[in-house]
Structures are given as structure tokens and as C-alpha cells.
Amino acid sequence: MPTKQVKIHSVAIAVALCSLALHGQQKSAAPSASGGREFPVTMRQKIEAGKTPVGTKVEAELALATLVEGTVIPRDAIFSGEVIESTAKTETEPSQLAIRMDAVRWKKGSAPVKVYLTAWYYPIRAGMAQDVTYGPAGGTVSKTWNGMGAYPVPGSPASQPFPSADNQSSPGVTPDATASSISNHRVLIKDVESQRSDDGTIVITSSRFNIKLDKLTTYVLAADELQPPKESPKH
């Protein structure tokens, strides 16, 4: 084969290989709505470890619009998934709960995800919830609230549900989990820890009480275990 034809043939092979490599890179770089991102959500149903069975389908609403790889997932987008671990607390074993969300949908789009319930939540801003019967006077959020839907009742050894029956029947006393009402900083749920299983599942546990999720608290979904938020630099 003439030298000129050999060179042309070699160039053609090199171009073909580069095209295949580029195609493979583009395919592997398909956007994922869960990579390295956290999502503040409110549950659309109550969930209790040990009572809500494994396999139960669950949904949650996104509390704040979130930008993911150039796509804005709007507030009120619906995450859907299932309970994959649900164990009640016993005298010797902690309560365990794991929820995996597999998809998110909104009015003009949808995306696959793989995110889990974490041990973090966003508290209500102090002063936002006025006249709430489950909080202290003046609407200031109780520092003893553990994020699991219960406030201590003065003079009683037990705690009442969050919200109480009175709150549910009284219009205007329950704070909405909106951008203006929730704190800018997430915090750990008191007495709740998280652990990562060998298969990547995030499981939250508590040795103090049975884990319960309500429909008002803003919980956090994430693909990985989260680190404490970085503090703003002091001037």
C-alpha cells in the first residue's frame, strides 16, 4: 500500500477511535439529579419506624427550588420512593429507619434520583410561628425540640404530638415549611444518628426513642451522609 494511503488510513482510524471515546464520555456524563446535592423536603405522609412496613411507597415535596447541573427543580416538586428499613426500638436494639427516593417529578419535567433520608432537618425560624400551642409564648421555637415532631409539655412527663389536636383544628396556627419560614441552616435531629450500609443505604437510628416523621418538619434528602454546614467567616 502506498505511503500516502497508509497515512490516510491511520488518520481515519484515529478519528474513529476519538469519536467512540467522546461518545462514551458523553454517555457516562449524563446528568443526575442527586449527585452531591441535598434536598429539603416535607413528607406527604406520617411514618413511624416499626409500624410503617418495609416496601411502603412514600412521597415528599421539595420545600425550596434547587439548582442541579443547570436544571432548576422547582419548589413543590414531588420525590417518590419507598421505606427500605423500618425497625422499632426495643430494650436492646435502637430504632432504625431508611427511606430511599428514586425519582422526582414536577409540572414540566422529571428526573431519576437516588437519595436517602438523613439525620438532618431545617427548624422553623424563631418568631415565624405566632400563637402556636406547641411552642413557647411569643412564637420562639423551643430549644428542647428534637426535630422528631414532639415538644415537651410543661408539668407532664410525656410529650404531645406535633402538631397537637388543637393545632390541627385551629386555622392559621401551623407554620408552613416555606423559604421564608424555615431556617437558613440545617441541624441534626436530636438523639438521632446515621450510618451507611455496605450497599450505600443511609439508615438513621435512635437509641432514645422510636423514630417518627411528621408532615410539617422539613427533613433533608441526600445521596451521601452530610457534614455540618460551614460557618460563615467572622469579620
C-alpha positions in Angstrom: 0.0 0.0 0.0 1.4 3.4 -0.9 2.7 5.6 2.0 0.1 8.3 1.3 -2.8 5.8 1.6 -1.3 4.3 4.8 -1.3 7.8 6.4 -4.8 8.5 5.3 -6.0 5.1 6.7 -4.2 5.7 10.0 -5.8 9.2 10.4 -9.3 7.7 9.7 -8.8 5.0 12.4 -7.6 7.7 14.9 -10.7 9.9 14.2 -13.0 6.9 14.6 -11.4 5.9 17.9 -11.7 9.5 19.2 -15.4 9.7 18.2 -16.1 6.4 20.1 -14.2 7.7 23.2 -16.1 11.0 23.1 -19.4 9.2 22.8 -18.6 7.1 25.8 -17.7 10.1 27.8 -20.9 11.9 26.9 -23.0 8.8 27.8 -21.3 8.4 31.2 -21.7 12.1 31.9 -25.5 12.1 31.7 -26.9 14.5 34.4 -28.1 13.1 37.7 -30.5 15.0 39.9 -28.9 13.6 43.0 -25.1 13.9 42.6 -23.6 15.8 45.5 -26.9 17.6 46.3 -29.2 17.9 49.3 -32.9 18.5 49.1 -35.1 20.0 51.9 -38.5 18.2 51.8 -41.7 17.7 53.8 -43.2 14.3 53.9 -46.7 13.7 52.4 -47.5 11.0 55.0 -46.6 10.2 58.6 -44.0 7.5 59.0 -43.1 5.5 62.2 -40.2 3.0 62.4 -41.5 -0.4 63.1 -45.1 0.5 62.2 -44.7 1.6 58.7 -43.6 -1.6 56.9 -40.7 -2.0 54.5 -41.8 -1.5 50.9 -44.3 1.2 51.7 -44.4 3.8 48.9 -43.7 7.3 50.1 -43.7 10.8 48.7 -42.2 14.1 49.8 -42.5 17.7 48.5 -39.4 19.9 47.8 -39.5 22.9 50.1 -37.1 25.1 48.2 -36.3 25.3 44.5 -32.9 23.6 43.9 -30.5 24.1 41.0 -29.0 20.8 39.8 -26.5 20.8 36.9 -28.2 23.7 35.2 -31.7 22.4 35.8 -34.0 24.1 38.4 -36.1 21.6 40.2 -39.0 23.8 41.4 -40.4 24.1 44.9 -43.3 21.5 45.4 -41.6 19.0 43.1 -42.6 15.5 44.2 -40.0 12.9 45.3 -41.2 9.3 45.2 -39.6 6.2 46.7 -40.1 3.7 49.5 -39.3 2.6 53.0 -36.4 0.2 52.9 -35.7 -0.2 56.6 -38.2 0.1 59.5 -37.4 -1.3 63.0 -39.0 -0.2 66.2 -36.8 0.4 69.3 -36.5 -2.4 71.8 -34.8 -2.6 75.2 -31.6 -3.8 73.5 -31.8 -2.5 69.9 -32.2 1.0 68.5 -35.0 2.3 66.3 -33.9 2.2 62.6 -35.4 3.9 59.6 -34.3 4.2 56.0 -36.1 5.8 53.1 -34.8 5.9 49.5 -36.2 8.2 46.9 -35.9 7.0 43.3 -37.5 9.8 41.2 -38.6 13.4 41.3 -41.3 14.9 39.1 -42.6 18.4 38.5 -45.0 20.1 36.1 -42.6 20.4 33.3 -40.2 17.6 33.9 -38.9 14.7 35.8 -35.6 13.0 36.7 -34.2 9.8 38.3 -32.6 10.2 41.7 -31.1 8.1 44.4 -31.2 10.0 47.6 -31.9 9.0 51.2 -33.5 10.4 54.3 -30.7 11.9 56.5 -30.5 12.8 60.2 -30.8 16.5 59.4 -33.8 18.9 59.4 -34.5 22.6 59.0 -36.1 24.2 62.1 -38.8 26.9 61.9 -37.3 30.4 62.2 -37.8 31.9 65.7 -40.7 34.3 65.6 -42.3 32.9 62.4 -44.9 30.8 64.1 -47.1 33.0 66.2 -49.7 31.7 68.6 -48.6 28.1 68.1 -49.9 26.0 71.0 -47.0 23.5 70.7 -44.3 26.2 71.1 -43.4 28.6 73.9 -45.1 32.0 74.1 -44.1 34.6 71.5 -43.6 32.1 68.8 -39.9 31.3 69.7 -39.0 27.8 68.8 -38.2 25.6 71.8 -34.6 24.6 72.1 -35.7 21.3 73.5 -37.5 20.2 70.4 -35.6 17.3 68.9 -36.9 17.7 65.3 -39.0 14.5 65.5 -42.4 16.1 66.0 -42.8 16.4 69.7 -42.5 19.3 72.2 -42.3 18.7 76.0 -45.5 19.6 77.8 -44.8 21.7 81.0 -45.8 19.7 84.1 -46.1 16.4 82.2 -43.5 13.6 81.9 -44.7 12.9 78.4 -44.7 14.9 75.2 -47.6 15.8 73.0 -47.8 15.1 69.2 -46.6 17.7 66.8 -48.8 19.3 65.9 -51.4 18.8 68.7 -55.0 18.1 68.0 -55.8 21.7 68.9 -53.3 22.9 66.3 -54.9 20.8 63.6 -58.4 22.2 64.3 -57.3 25.9 64.6 -56.7 27.7 61.3 -53.6 29.7 60.9 -51.6 28.3 63.8 -49.5 25.8 61.9 -46.4 27.3 60.2 -45.8 26.4 56.6 -42.4 25.0 55.6 -41.6 27.7 53.1 -38.4 29.5 52.2 -39.5 32.4 54.5 -40.3 30.2 57.5 -37.5 27.7 57.7 -34.1 28.5 59.0 -31.1 29.0 56.6 -29.1 26.3 58.4 -29.9 22.6 58.8 -29.3 21.0 62.2 -29.0 17.4 63.4 -32.2 15.8 64.8 -31.5 15.4 68.5 -30.6 11.9 69.6 -30.6 10.6 66.1 -27.5 9.2 64.3 -26.9 8.0 60.8 -24.9 5.1 59.4 -24.1 4.0 55.9 -24.6 0.3 54.9 -22.3 -1.6 52.7 -24.7 -1.1 49.8 -24.7 2.7 50.2 -28.0 2.9 52.0 -28.2 5.7 54.7 -30.0 4.4 57.8 -31.0 6.8 60.7 -31.1 5.3 64.2 -32.1 6.3 67.7 -31.4 4.5 71.0 -33.6 7.1 72.9 -37.0 6.8 71.2 -38.9 5.3 68.2 -38.3 7.4 65.1 -41.4 9.2 63.8 -41.7 11.5 60.8 -44.5 14.1 60.6 -45.8 16.1 57.7 -44.6 19.5 58.9 -40.9 19.2 59.6 -38.5 20.0 56.8 -36.3 16.9 56.5 -33.2 16.6 54.3 -32.6 14.1 51.5 -29.1 13.5 50.2 -27.1 10.9 48.2 -24.4 10.8 50.8 -24.0 11.4 54.5 -23.9 15.1 55.2 -21.2 17.1 57.1 -22.1 20.0 59.4 -22.6 23.3 57.4 -19.6 25.5 57.2 -19.8 28.6 59.4 -19.7 32.0 57.8 -16.4 33.8 58.3 -16.4 36.2 61.1 -15.3 39.8 60.4 
